[in-house]
């Protein structure tokens, strides 16, 4: 006979995850009675890029917080490679997911240590390789102490763009199977912006990626776009399919993105 203990037995994901992510009828509310996400279902096949678009406060960030289990869902299921994430060890789950957010999390310590945080047993050479792939090596090289330069706690002795490149280097080093990116177009100059975009492309290759997408290029290239409005997936499809549908995405595209292009 199976006990409740067995149900909550903690599973581990293998080191190499395929990266199939499925949300089935996911409901979530911060406080009872006012749902933030209603009946959200989505399937991300291994290696696909899923762009999440929609107005601020629609629930895009919440989807990401549920996938990493910073919050627990009220009902429905979220699985990675068929494993219910509620049965996974949280640390194990998070070690398989790479996260690059707008506010780059850095701590006081050397540049090298900040990148190594992605995989603690990494060698110095692996750290430099990751930095090169992330387009960060050249600016690190120019710092007074190079990789041994000490960062202040909030990384304020680096620019916003440089901080972002370090977190991308960290994610490349961690080699996750599933990626979460928030590419809010931050206050960076065009050249840094291009560096960040190239580095993100490099990072996304062959990985299942969920992108809170602001750049038209990301949205256009996504395998699937989910349009989130008031906690529901109101439209889904590719860029071309959604434009042809002439709905919410079409209007959003006309009003917002045409100015950007």
C-alpha positions, 0 to 999 in steps of 0.5 A: 500500500502506498503512503502519503510519504511515498507520494511526496518522495523527492525525485532527482532529475538526471544530469542531462534533461531533454527539456520537455516542459508541459503545463496542464490546466495550471491555476495559481493565485497569491490570495484565494479567490483572485487567480493570477493564472487561470487554466494555463496549458502549454507544451514546450518541446526540447530545444524550442523557444517559447516567447511570452508576450503580453501587457505588464502584470498579465502573468508572464513572470508568474509562469516563470516563478512557478516553473522554478517553484518559487511559488507552488501552483494551486491546481494542475501540473507542471512536468519536465521530461514527464516528472511532476516538478512538485515531486522534485528536489527544489535544488535539483530542479533549479540546477537544471534551469538557467535563469538570466533576469533583468536585474543581474544577481551578482555578489561581492567577490571576484569576477571569476567567482561570480561566473563560477557560481554557475558550476562550482567545480568549473576550472579557470579555463572553463570559466574563460571559455564561458565568458568568451561565448558570452561576449564578456571576455574582452571587457573582463580583460580590460578590468584592472585585475581581469578575472580577479577584479573584485565586484562590489555587492551590487556589481555597481562598478560594472555597467548594466550591460556588463552585469548582464553579460556576466550572468549569461556567462554564468548560465553558459557555464551551468549548462542548463537544459531549460532556460528562462530569460527576461530580455527587458530592453534595459538601459544599455547602449546599442553595441552592448545590446548587440553583444547581449543578443548574440550571447543570448542566442549562443546560450539558447542554442539547443535548449528549451527557452522561455523568454519574456520577450520584448525584442521583435527579433526574439518574438519572430524567431520563437517556435511558439508565441504565447500571448498572456492577458489577465492570467490566461493564454489568449493566443498561441502560434508562430509570429506569422500565424498570429499576425494572420489571426488578426487578434490581440497579438496583431494589434499589439504588434501594430501598436508596439513593435512597428515603432521598434523596427 
